Structure formats: structure tokens, C-alpha cells
Amino acid sequence: MSKERCAWVSEEPVYIAYHDKEWGNPVFGDDRYLFEMLTLEGAQAGLSWITILKRRENYRRAFDNFEPDVIADYSDEKIKALMQDEGIIRNRRKIESVIKNAKAFKQIQKEFGSFDHYVWGFVGREPIVNKWEKHEDVPAQTELSKQISKDLKKRGFSFVGPVICYSFMQAIGMINDHTANCFLSENKKDLRN
């Protein structure tokens, strides 16, 4: 018998793997991964998530495995090279935002000791577990995602609107939005393997 998943998951293997192994799982202490997810969520703006997931390895290659220290020092030549890279979304504003965000990310690390401490501080380091019945119940943004978006923008980030922030929160497990039917729902913990 196949496992039942959240309604947004298609039969694409990359989607299934992302849903089953990453989405909604709390990520602590891994700033590189947090930067990766923030970058990918920003890249997704106006596109489908599957479009980005299918290019994830290309993004890792193109953006030096999402190392903020390396990306913060990208030159104009590097931006030109990225604009020619067919493996990623070649949108200049999105590419430049990754560099801008890497610089802001480093500032947060300096101020808070890590981006992890900063972002998880918004929820007291405790994931929010929602009990949605169906996919349509899941919001696109919340007051908390608006608050985080506002704070990130104030700190110099771009492509971090409230909807992107909410998706980011789901991606890193700050929010668990697996719906009631899903085998990963908190209501069906006994079915996990």
C-alpha cells in the first residue's frame, strides 16, 4: 500500500523525497542548509517549487554549495557567469539578491552567533505544529511570516516577502503543515518509519 502524502506532492521522485525527508523536519545548527533553503525559496518566487527542486543540484554547483562566506564576495564577473548558467533561473534580480542576502546573512551570524539562533528565536526554538485537515486550510502567509519578512528586509535581505518566509519556515521545520491525511502528520506519528 502506498503512503498517503500532502496534496501538493506530485509523483515526481524529487518532490516525494523532499516531502518525505525534508519538508517540516526541524533543522537546527546548520546555517549552510538554512541559507540554501532561503535562497531556493527566493528563487521560486513566481515559479513552481518543482521547477526549483529539479534545478537544486545546479544551484548548489553554481552557488558554491550555498556557502555565504564565498557568495558574499562574488564579483561582477561571477554574476555574468551565473547569468549564462542554463542550470539555474537566470533572473538578474534573483541572482543579485543571493549575494546581497549572503552579506546580510553574515551580519546576522555576527550579531546572533548563528542564523539558526536568529531565525529559531522567533518561535522560541520550538516548531509550530499545525493540524490542518486539508491542503486548502494551509495559509500562504501568517502574522509571524510577515514579522520575519519585515525583520529580514530591515536587515538588508531581498526576495523574502511574507509568502516566501512562510514557505521557508515550512521548509526548515519551524512550521509543520503536514495535513491530516499525510503519513507524516502529527496525527499519524505511529505510521512513520
C-alpha positions in Angstrom: 0.0 0.0 0.0 1.4 3.4 -1.0 1.8 6.1 1.6 -0.6 9.0 1.5 1.0 12.4 1.3 0.1 16.1 1.4 -2.0 17.1 -1.7 0.8 19.3 -3.1 3.1 16.4 -3.7 3.2 15.1 -7.2 4.5 11.7 -8.4 7.9 13.3 -9.2 10.6 11.4 -7.2 12.3 14.7 -6.3 9.0 16.0 -4.8 8.4 12.8 -2.9 12.0 12.8 -1.5 11.7 16.4 -0.5 8.4 16.0 1.2 9.3 12.8 3.0 12.8 13.7 4.2 12.9 17.5 4.5 9.7 19.4 4.5 8.5 20.1 8.0 11.5 18.5 9.7 13.2 20.9 12.2 16.7 21.9 11.1 18.9 23.3 13.9 22.6 24.2 13.8 23.1 24.1 10.0 23.4 27.6 8.8 24.5 26.5 5.3 21.3 24.5 4.8 19.2 27.4 6.2 20.8 29.7 3.6 20.3 27.1 0.9 16.5 26.9 1.7 16.2 30.7 1.9 17.9 31.1 -1.4 15.8 28.4 -3.1 12.6 29.8 -1.7 13.5 33.2 -3.1 14.4 31.7 -6.5 11.0 30.1 -6.6 9.1 33.4 -6.5 6.7 33.4 -9.4 7.5 29.9 -10.3 6.6 26.4 -9.2 8.5 24.7 -6.4 9.2 21.6 -8.7 10.9 23.9 -11.1 13.4 24.9 -8.4 13.7 21.4 -6.9 14.7 19.9 -10.3 17.5 22.5 -10.5 18.7 22.2 -6.9 21.9 20.4 -7.7 22.6 23.0 -10.4 22.1 25.7 -7.8 24.4 24.0 -5.4 27.1 23.9 -8.1 26.5 27.4 -9.4 26.4 29.0 -5.9 29.4 27.2 -4.3 27.2 24.9 -2.2 25.4 27.9 -0.7 28.4 29.0 1.4 27.5 32.5 2.5 31.2 33.5 3.0 32.0 32.6 -0.6 28.9 34.1 -2.1 29.2 37.4 -0.3 32.4 38.1 -2.2 31.0 37.3 -5.7 32.3 39.7 -8.3 30.6 41.2 -11.3 32.3 38.6 -13.4 30.7 35.9 -11.3 27.3 37.5 -11.8 27.9 37.5 -15.6 28.8 33.8 -15.5 25.7 33.0 -13.4 23.6 34.9 -16.0 24.9 32.4 -18.6 24.3 29.3 -16.5 21.3 27.4 -18.0 21.1 25.2 -15.0 19.6 27.9 -12.8 16.9 30.6 -13.2 18.7 33.4 -15.0 17.0 36.4 -13.4 19.5 39.1 -12.6 17.5 40.4 -9.6 17.3 37.0 -8.1 21.0 36.3 -8.7 22.0 39.6 -7.2 19.7 39.0 -4.2 21.6 35.8 -3.3 24.8 37.9 -3.0 23.0 40.7 -1.1 21.4 38.1 1.2 24.7 36.3 1.8 26.1 39.6 3.1 23.1 40.2 5.4 23.2 36.6 6.5 26.8 37.0 7.7 25.8 40.1 9.6 23.1 38.1 11.4 25.6 35.4 12.2 27.9 38.0 13.7 25.1 39.6 15.8 23.4 36.4 17.0 26.3 33.8 16.8 24.4 32.0 14.0 21.5 32.4 11.7 20.0 29.4 13.4 19.8 31.3 16.7 18.3 34.3 15.0 15.5 32.6 13.0 14.5 30.0 15.5 14.3 32.7 18.1 11.1 33.8 16.5 9.4 30.6 17.7 11.4 30.1 20.9 13.2 27.2 19.2 10.0 25.1 19.3 8.4 24.1 16.0 4.8 25.2 15.4 2.8 22.0 14.6 -0.5 22.7 12.8 -3.3 20.3 12.5 -4.8 21.1 9.1 -7.4 18.8 7.7 -6.8 19.5 4.1 -4.3 21.4 1.8 -6.7 24.3 1.3 -6.6 25.1 5.0 -2.9 25.8 5.0 -2.3 29.6 4.8 0.2 31.2 2.3 1.4 33.6 5.0 0.8 34.4 8.6 1.4 37.2 11.0 4.6 35.5 12.1 5.9 35.2 8.5 5.0 38.9 8.0 7.1 39.7 11.1 10.1 37.7 9.9 9.8 39.1 6.4 9.8 42.7 7.8 12.8 42.0 10.0 14.8 40.3 7.2 14.1 43.2 4.9 15.1 45.7 7.6 18.4 43.8 7.8 19.0 44.1 4.0 17.6 40.9 2.6 15.5 40.8 -0.6 13.1 38.1 -2.1 11.9 37.5 1.5 8.3 38.5 1.4 5.8 37.0 3.8 4.8 34.1 1.4 8.5 33.2 0.8 9.1 33.4 4.5 6.2 31.1 5.3 7.5 28.6 2.7 10.9 28.9 4.2 9.5 28.2 7.7 7.8 25.1 6.4 11.0 24.0 4.6 13.2 24.2 7.7 10.5 22.7 10.1 9.7 25.9 12.0 6.2 25.0 10.9 4.9 21.5 10.4 2.0 21.8 8.0 1.6 18.1 7.0 -2.2 17.7 6.6 -4.3 15.1 8.5 -4.3 12.6 5.6 -0.5 12.6 5.3 1.5 9.7 6.8 3.9 12.4 8.3 1.0 14.2 10.1 1.4 14.5 13.8 -1.9 12.7 14.0 -0.3 9.6 12.4 3.1 9.5 14.1 2.7 5.8 14.7 2.9 5.2 10.9 6.3 6.8 10.5 9.3 4.6 9.6 
